[in-house]
Amino acid sequence: MPLNPDRFFSPEPSQRQMARQLYTAVADLPLVCPHGHVEPRLFADPDYRFESPLALIVLPDHYLLRMLHSQGVPLESLGVPTLDGTPYETDPRAAWRRFAAHFHLFRGTPSGLWLAYIFEQLFGIAEKLSAETADVFYDQIAVRLAEPDFQPRRLYVRFQIEVLCTTDAATDSLAQHAAIRDSAWQARLLPTFRPDGVINLDAADWRANLDQLAALTNLHIHNYRTFLQALEARRAFFRSMGAVATDHGAERPYTERLSPEAANFILQRALRGTANAEDARRFTAHMLIESARMSVEDGMVMQLHVGSLRDHNPRLLRRFGRDKGADIPQQAEFTRSLKPLLDAFGDDPRLTLIIFTLDESTYARDLAPLAGHYPSLRLGAPWWFHDSLNGMARYFDQVMETCGIYNTAGFNDDTRAFLSIPARHDLWRRAACNWLAGLVVRGILDDSDAASMAVELAVGLARRTYKL
């Protein structure tokens, strides 16, 4: 079924007409993608080709995997490789057929809407995916993937991407970014510095990550002072490769200022392998403040993603590894938790701290009032479980009256699924225009202000917030 040109707009005629008018002016603006998880290897090789429809659409998308798992579809039957040596489906067509047979599960969900956009806009397929049409979809997608126009570099141009930022561990060599930079290709792909693997003492393989950090910086990391030196050296390297931002993930936004002696004491315990969960919690809390201090000094935008309890299903983790759809939102509290960091840097214009949360109950209570006061603070777009039409509507309703749009960071797609980027931006632009149209028809905004705000929400806020 062809996409409805008025999708996501209000059924009320005057609001729908205004939303159409606003959307027409922003629909073809370039895509600014300041945060996401698309792998740079897609672009390092100018001749890179996607392996199969399954590898392109299903396997990297934990949104799809979590829904299918919830309905009892074994992940191994979808071609997800196992870590324990048990068999899994190695025929991508067979796995695709199983996916297609369960595609009805995504009716009314963001995943279903994004895929409908991809199938129609990129592959020219307006039918519904089902068990009966599985092979038609597979064959048509496979044919298109073999065409030169479907190489990632060409799709980047076709999507009108202005800039695309990846997310890279502090210990990443950035060799693929170097290959992109050294090629004749003029696109902007920028790394983002993510130090979780070395500042979160309870991170998997923390000691191995620390050893790699030491090797990359030629430093013997034996105390807190050399630990900070290594982090600062890596930040400088990332900046030399074009990075404009850092990214930090935490279960909760707790911050605490430790003395250098106390921080060193905890780090020494970690080096001996005796650090406990409380040590890890306090050290991460302190390092968030230190990361803000480093951002004040080097100008990198700091992003903080809060509220995901990772790998809630231990059986799935053991069998298939991370990022298979078992991450669950949890409660967060920001007003008291962020106070030590904001006491230090909240009024400092050199810091830009962007907060993302999976706990929507904090929007009106904590985050909008904080962002509406502190010059350093900006609110990120609705994230992960909430990057949906209803999630965006709740965000606009709960945040904007208190802090206004100019204390928000605009939109980022935050996706691993490269082909879904245009669909996600299209949804955001339509949702934003529909919200603005509602303000116009209620006499809260006039047409010219709404038009200006639509451009800001589409591209302007992200460009300025991320210094792009």
C-alpha positions in Angstrom: 0.0 0.0 0.0 1.5 3.4 -1.0 2.6 5.7 1.8 -0.1 8.2 2.8 1.2 11.7 1.9 -0.5 13.1 5.0 0.9 10.4 7.4 1.5 11.6 10.9 -0.6 14.8 10.4 -3.7 15.6 12.4 -7.1 14.6 10.9 -8.4 18.0 11.8 -8.6 19.8 8.4 -7.1 23.2 9.3 -4.2 21.7 11.3 -3.5 19.2 8.6 -3.4 21.9 5.9 -1.0 24.0 8.0 1.2 21.0 8.7 1.4 20.2 5.0 2.5 23.8 4.3 5.2 23.7 7.0 6.4 20.3 6.0 6.7 21.2 2.3 9.2 23.9 3.3 11.5 21.5 5.3 11.0 18.1 3.6 14.0 18.5 1.3 16.4 20.1 3.6 19.7 18.2 4.1 19.9 15.6 6.9 22.1 16.6 9.8 23.0 13.4 11.7 25.1 14.4 14.7 24.8 11.2 16.7 24.3 7.6 15.5 25.8 4.1 15.3 26.3 3.5 11.6 29.6 1.7 11.1 32.3 3.8 9.3 33.4 0.6 7.5 30.4 1.1 5.2 32.1 4.1 3.7 35.8 3.4 4.1 35.7 1.1 1.1 34.3 3.0 -1.9 33.2 -0.4 -3.4 31.5 -1.7 -0.3 28.3 -3.6 -1.0 25.6 -4.8 1.4 25.7 -8.5 1.9 22.0 -9.5 1.6 18.5 -8.1 2.4 18.7 -10.0 5.7 22.1 -8.6 6.8 21.0 -5.1 5.7 17.6 -4.9 7.3 17.1 -7.5 10.0 20.3 -8.6 11.7 21.6 -5.1 12.8 18.2 -3.9 14.1 17.5 -4.7 17.7 14.1 -3.1 17.4 13.1 -5.9 15.1 14.8 -8.6 17.1 13.1 -7.7 20.4 9.6 -7.8 18.9 10.2 -11.1 17.2 11.7 -12.6 20.4 8.7 -11.4 22.4 6.5 -13.5 20.1 8.6 -16.6 20.5 10.5 -16.4 17.2 14.0 -18.0 17.9 16.7 -15.6 17.0 18.8 -18.4 15.6 16.0 -19.1 13.1 16.5 -15.5 11.8 20.2 -16.0 11.1 21.5 -14.4 14.3 24.9 -16.0 15.0 25.2 -17.8 18.3 28.2 -17.5 20.7 27.8 -21.0 22.2 28.3 -23.0 19.1 24.7 -24.1 18.7 23.3 -24.1 15.1 21.7 -21.1 13.5 20.1 -20.4 10.2 22.8 -19.7 7.6 20.5 -19.4 4.5 19.6 -15.7 4.4 16.6 -16.3 2.2 15.1 -18.9 4.6 15.7 -16.5 7.5 14.1 -13.6 5.5 11.0 -15.8 4.9 10.6 -16.3 8.6 10.9 -12.5 9.2 8.4 -11.8 6.5 5.9 -14.3 7.9 5.9 -12.3 11.1 6.0 -8.8 9.7 2.4 -8.2 10.8 3.8 -7.9 14.3 5.1 -4.5 13.4 1.8 -3.0 12.4 1.4 0.5 13.9 5.0 0.5 15.3 7.8 2.9 14.3 9.7 -0.1 12.9 6.9 -1.0 10.6 6.6 2.6 9.5 10.3 3.0 8.9 10.4 -0.2 6.9 7.4 0.8 4.8 9.2 4.0 3.9 12.4 2.1 3.0 10.6 -0.5 0.9 8.7 2.1 -1.1 11.1 5.0 -1.3 14.4 3.1 -1.8 13.3 -0.2 -3.4 10.1 0.8 -5.2 8.0 -1.8 -3.4 4.5 -0.7 -2.3 3.2 -4.1 -1.5 2.9 -5.4 2.0 5.6 -7.8 3.2 4.2 -11.2 4.2 4.9 -14.9 3.8 3.4 -14.7 0.4 5.5 -11.8 -0.8 8.7 -12.7 1.0 10.6 -13.9 -2.1 9.4 -10.9 -4.3 10.8 -8.5 -1.7 14.0 -10.5 -1.3 14.7 -10.7 -5.0 13.9 -7.1 -5.7 16.0 -5.8 -2.8 18.9 -8.1 -3.8 18.9 -6.9 -7.3 19.0 -3.3 -6.2 21.8 -3.9 -3.7 23.9 -5.2 -6.6 23.6 -1.9 -8.4 26.3 0.8 -8.0 23.7 3.3 -6.9 23.2 1.3 -3.7 26.7 1.5 -2.5 26.8 3.4 0.8 28.7 6.4 -0.5 26.2 6.9 -3.3 23.3 6.5 -0.8 24.9 9.1 1.5 24.6 11.6 -1.4 21.2 10.4 -2.4 19.9 10.9 1.1 21.3 14.5 1.1 23.2 13.9 4.3 25.1 17.0 5.3 27.1 15.4 8.1 27.1 11.9 9.7 28.7 11.2 13.1 29.5 7.7 14.2 30.1 6.5 17.8 33.6 5.1 18.5 35.2 3.7 21.6 38.0 5.7 23.1 40.3 2.7 22.1 39.3 2.7 18.5 42.2 3.4 16.1 39.8 5.3 13.8 41.6 3.6 10.9 38.3 3.5 8.8 37.8 7.2 9.4 41.4 7.8 8.3 40.7 5.9 5.1 37.6 8.0 4.5 39.5 11.2 5.1 42.4 10.2 2.9 40.2 9.3 0.0 39.0 11.7 -2.6 35.4 11.5 -1.2 34.3 14.9 0.1 31.5 13.8 2.5 31.6 14.7 6.2 31.8 11.6 8.4 33.0 12.4 11.9 33.9 10.2 14.8 32.5 10.6 18.3 34.5 9.9 21.4 32.8 7.3 23.7 34.9 6.4 26.8 32.5 4.2 28.6 34.7 1.1 28.2 37.4 2.7 30.2 35.7 5.0 32.7 33.0 2.5 33.7 34.9 0.1 35.9 32.2 -2.5 35.7 32.3 -2.5 31.8 33.0 -5.8 30.1 36.7 -6.2 29.4 37.5 -3.1 31.4 41.1 -4.2 32.0 41.7 -5.1 28.4 40.3 -1.8 27.3 42.6 0.0 29.7 45.6 -1.8 28.4 44.6 -0.9 24.9 44.2 2.7 25.9 47.7 2.6 27.4 49.2 1.1 24.2 47.5 3.7 22.0 48.8 6.6 24.1 52.2 5.2 24.9 51.5 5.8 28.6 51.9 3.5 31.6 48.5 3.9 33.2 49.3 3.1 36.8 47.4 5.9 38.7 44.7 8.4 38.3 47.0 11.1 36.9 48.2 8.9 34.0 44.6 7.7 33.5 43.5 11.3 32.9 46.5 12.0 30.7 45.6 9.0 28.5 41.9 10.1 28.2 42.9 13.7 27.3 45.4 12.4 24.7 42.7 10.3 23.0 40.3 13.2 23.0 42.9 15.3 21.3 43.4 12.5 18.7 39.7 12.3 18.1 39.5 16.0 17.6 42.3 15.9 15.1 40.1 13.4 13.2 37.2 15.8 13.1 35.3 14.8 16.2 33.0 17.5 17.7 31.4 15.5 20.5 31.7 12.8 23.2 29.1 10.3 24.2 28.5 8.8 27.6 26.1 6.1 28.6 25.0 5.6 32.3 22.2 3.7 33.9 21.5 6.7 36.1 22.7 10.4 35.9 24.4 10.4 39.3 27.4 12.7 39.6 29.8 13.1 42.5 33.0 15.1 42.9 35.8 13.0 44.3 39.2 14.3 45.4 42.1 13.1 43.3 43.2 11.0 46.2 39.8 9.3 46.4 39.6 8.7 42.7 43.1 7.2 42.7 42.2 4.9 45.6 39.2 3.5 43.6 41.3 3.2 40.4 44.0 1.3 42.3 41.4 -1.1 43.6 40.2 -1.6 40.0 43.8 -2.2 38.8 44.1 -4.9 41.5 40.8 -6.5 40.5 39.1 -5.7 43.8 36.8 -2.8 42.9 33.1 -3.4 43.8 29.8 -2.1 42.4 29.9 1.0 44.7 33.4 1.8 43.5 32.2 1.6 39.9 29.2 3.8 40.6 31.2 6.5 42.3 34.1 6.5 39.8 31.7 6.9 36.8 29.9 9.7 38.7 33.2 11.5 39.2 34.4 10.9 35.6 31.2 12.5 34.2 32.3 15.7 36.0 35.8 15.2 34.8 34.5 14.7 31.2 32.6 18.0 31.5 35.8 19.7 32.7 37.6 18.3 29.6 34.8 19.5 27.3 35.1 23.0 28.8 38.8 22.9 28.0 38.7 21.4 24.5 35.2 22.5 23.3 33.8 19.1 22.5 30.0 18.8 23.0 29.2 16.3 25.8 26.2 13.9 25.3 24.8 11.8 28.2 22.4 9.0 27.5 20.6 7.8 30.7 18.2 5.1 31.7 18.9 1.9 29.9 19.3 -1.3 31.9 21.4 -3.2 29.4 21.1 -6.9 28.6 18.1 -7.6 31.0 17.9 -11.1 29.6 21.1 -13.0 30.7 20.2 -16.1 28.6 20.0 -14.1 25.5 23.3 -12.3 26.3 25.1 -15.6 26.8 23.8 -17.1 23.6 23.8 -14.1 21.2 25.8 -11.3 22.8 24.9 -7.6 23.2 22.4 -5.5 21.3 19.8 -8.1 20.6 16.8 -6.2 22.0 17.0 -7.0 25.7 17.7 -3.5 27.0 14.9 -2.1 29.2 14.2 1.5 30.3 14.4 2.4 34.0 13.7 5.3 36.3 16.0 8.3 36.5 16.3 11.4 38.6 18.2 14.4 37.3 17.6 17.4 39.6 19.7 16.2 42.5 21.9 13.7 40.5 23.3 16.3 38.1 23.7 19.0 40.8 27.4 18.4 41.5 28.2 18.6 37.8 26.0 21.7 37.3 27.4 23.4 40.4 30.8 23.1 38.7 30.0 23.9 35.1 26.3 24.6 34.7 26.8 28.3 34.1 29.9 27.9 32.0 29.2 28.9 28.4 32.1 26.8 27.2 30.2 23.6 28.1 27.3 22.1 26.0 25.8 19.1 27.8 23.0 17.3 25.9 20.8 15.0 28.0 18.9 12.0 26.6 16.6 9.9 28.8 14.5 6.8 28.5 12.4 8.0 31.5 9.8 10.3 30.1 8.5 11.1 33.6 11.5 13.4 34.0 10.7 15.7 31.0 8.4 18.2 32.7 9.6 17.5 36.3 13.4 17.6 35.9 14.8 18.2 32.5 12.8 21.0 31.0 13.2 23.2 34.1 17.0 22.4 34.3 17.5 23.1 30.5 15.3 26.2 30.9 17.8 27.6 33.5 21.4 26.4 32.9 23.2 27.9 29.9 25.3 24.7 29.5 22.3 22.3 29.3 20.3 21.2 26.2 17.7 18.4 25.9 18.3 15.7 23.3 15.5 14.4 21.1 13.2 11.6 22.2 15.4 8.6 22.3 15.2 4.9 21.5 11.8 3.6 22.8 10.4 7.1 22.3 11.6 8.0 18.8 8.0 7.5 17.6 5.1 9.7 16.6 3.5 9.4 20.1 6.9 9.7 21.8 7.7 12.9 19.9 4.2 14.3 20.6 4.7 13.7 24.4 8.1 15.3 24.2 6.8 18.5 22.5 3.9 18.7 25.0 5.9 18.2 28.1 9.2 20.0 27.3 8.6 23.0 25.0 6.4 25.1 27.2 9.0 25.2 29.9 12.3 25.4 28.0 11.3 26.4 24.5 12.7 24.8 21.4 16.0 26.7 21.6 17.1 24.8 24.7 16.8 21.6 22.8 19.3 20.0 20.4 17.0 19.3 17.5 16.9 15.8 16.1 19.4 12.9 15.7 18.5 9.5 14.4 20.8 7.5 16.7 20.5 4.4 14.6 22.7 1.5 13.4 20.4 1.0 10.4 21.8 3.3 7.7 18.8 2.9 5.3 16.4 4.1 8.0 18.0 7.5 8.5 15.8 9.3 5.9 12.6 7.6 7.3 13.5 8.7 10.9 14.2 12.3 9.9 10.9 12.4 7.8 8.9 11.2 10.9 10.5 13.9 13.1 9.9 16.7 10.5 6.3 15.6 10.1 5.7 15.3 13.8 7.3 18.7 14.5 5.3 20.4 11.7 2.1 18.8 13.0 2.9 20.1 16.5 3.6 23.6 15.2 0.5 23.6 13.1 -1.5 22.9 16.2 -0.1 26.0 17.8 -0.9 28.1 14.8 -4.6 27.0 14.5 -5.0 27.7 18.3 -3.6 31.2 17.8 -0.4 30.6 19.9 2.0 31.1 16.9 1.7 33.0 13.7 2.6 31.4 10.3 6.0 33.1 10.0 7.2 32.0 13.5 6.0 28.5 12.9 7.9 28.3 9.6 11.1 29.6 11.2 10.7 27.1 14.1 10.2 24.2 11.6 13.5 24.9 10.0 15.2 25.1 13.4 13.8 21.8 14.5 14.7 20.2 11.2 18.4 21.4 10.9 19.2 24.6 12.7 19.2 23.4 16.3 21.4 20.4 15.5 23.9 22.4 13.5 24.4 25.0 16.3 24.2 22.7 19.3 26.8 20.3 17.9 28.9 23.1 16.4 28.6 21.7 12.9 
